[in-house]
């Protein structure tokens, strides 16, 4: 009788645990992250609200950077869209709100794991203390493949 009770209790426990999501409850790290936001002039070091953002491919996936679009939000409001994360293809495009892209992640057609790129946005896009969110969108499917939020 005791053995039957223990078995029934184990079955009920397993059934109850199936209602809770698996995993530790910790969100996985986004595949593309913001590692730095700079507010100072690269030349003089003075505060100019420079809005240079460094991004890192934090995953084990190699991305075709021309198939990616970056959308930046400041405190929940869309601030800037980078239509391509390929540095060479950005040059001839209409790229309002972004001056340049640089770094190893945008120099070729592919953005490899661990590589970084820096987007130099229009001065004043970000300011100290603002909540900055980056959504990286696969242009072919329209799906957000990474979303990361930091304080500027």
N, C-alpha and C positions, 0 to 999 in steps of 0.2 A: 504493500500500500504506500509506503514511504517513497519507493522508487518511482511509482506511477505519478505521485504528486510532484516529485522533482522534475520528471520528464515533462509533465504538463506545464510546470512553471517555466521551464526553459523554452518551450514552444511559444508560450504567451510573451515571454521577454523578447524573443527573436521577432515575433510579429509586431510588437510595439516599437522596437528599434527600426523596423522597416519604414516607419513614418517620418523618421529624421533623415535629412540629407547626409550622404556619405562625405567623408573628408573631415578636415580639422576645423572648418569654418573660416579659414584664413584665405583671403582673396589671392589668387596667383599674381605674381609680378607681371605687369603688361609687357608685351613683346618689344615695344618701342617706348623709351622713357625720356623725359626731360632731365638732363643731368645738371644743367646750369642755365641761369638767366642773368645776363650782365646788364647793369644799368649805367655803366661808366664808359666814357670815350676810350677807345683802344689807344689813341695817340696821347691824350693828355691825362687820362685817369680821373677826369672830373665827371661829376654826375650830369649826364645828358639824357637819362632815360633811354639809353641806346637800344634796348630791346633785342639784344642778341641772345638767341636760344640755342643751346647745344643739345642735340638728340643722339641717342645711342640705340643701336639694334641690340636689345638685351636678350634676344632669343637665340635658338640654334638654327633658325630659318634664314636662308638667303633670299632677299626680296629683289624683284625687278623694280628699281626705284621709279621708273617712268609710269608704272602701273599704280603708284601711290599718290594720294593727295593728302596734304596736312591741313587740318582746320583747327585754328586756335580760338579759344574762348577766354574772355576776361570777366570774372565774376558772373559767369553764366551767359554772357552776351558774345555773339560771334564777332571776332575782331579782325581776322585775317584768314584767307584761304591761299595755300600754296598749291597750284594746280598740278605740279610735278615735283618730285623729289630728286630728279635727275638734274644736276647742275648745268650741264651743257644744253639741255632742252629748255631750261628755265630762261636762258638768256634771250632767245627770240620770242618768247611768249609774253602775253599780257600778265604781268605779275604785280598787281596793285597791292601795296602793303608790305612787300618783301623786296629788299634791295638785291641781296645776293644769297647764294648757297655755297658753302665751302666744306671741305673735309673729305676724308677718305670714303665716306658712305655715298657721296654723290658724284664722284669723279668718273666712275664707269657706269655701265648699265645695271650693275648689281650692288646691293647693300648687304654686305656680309655680316655674320655674327660678330659682335664686339666693336664694329666700326661706328664712328661718330660722324655727324655732320652738324654744321652751324648755320642757322638761318638768321640773317641780319634783317630784322624787320624795321619798318618805319619807326624812327625815334618817337617815343611816347606811347607806343602800343601797350607796353607793360609798365607798371610802376611798383615800387617796393610795397609789399604787403598784399598785392592783388592775388586772387586765386586764378591761376592759369591752367587751362585744360587743353590738351592736345588730343585730337582724334585723328588717327591715321586710317584712311578709307581706301579700300581696293577699288579703283575706278572701274574695273570690268564688272564687278558684281554690285557695287554700291554699298558693300558691307563694311562696317567699322571693324578693323582687325586689331586695333589697339586703342586704349584710352588711358591717359595718365594725367593726374592733376597734382600741381605743386603750388606752394606760395612763392611769389616772386620776391 
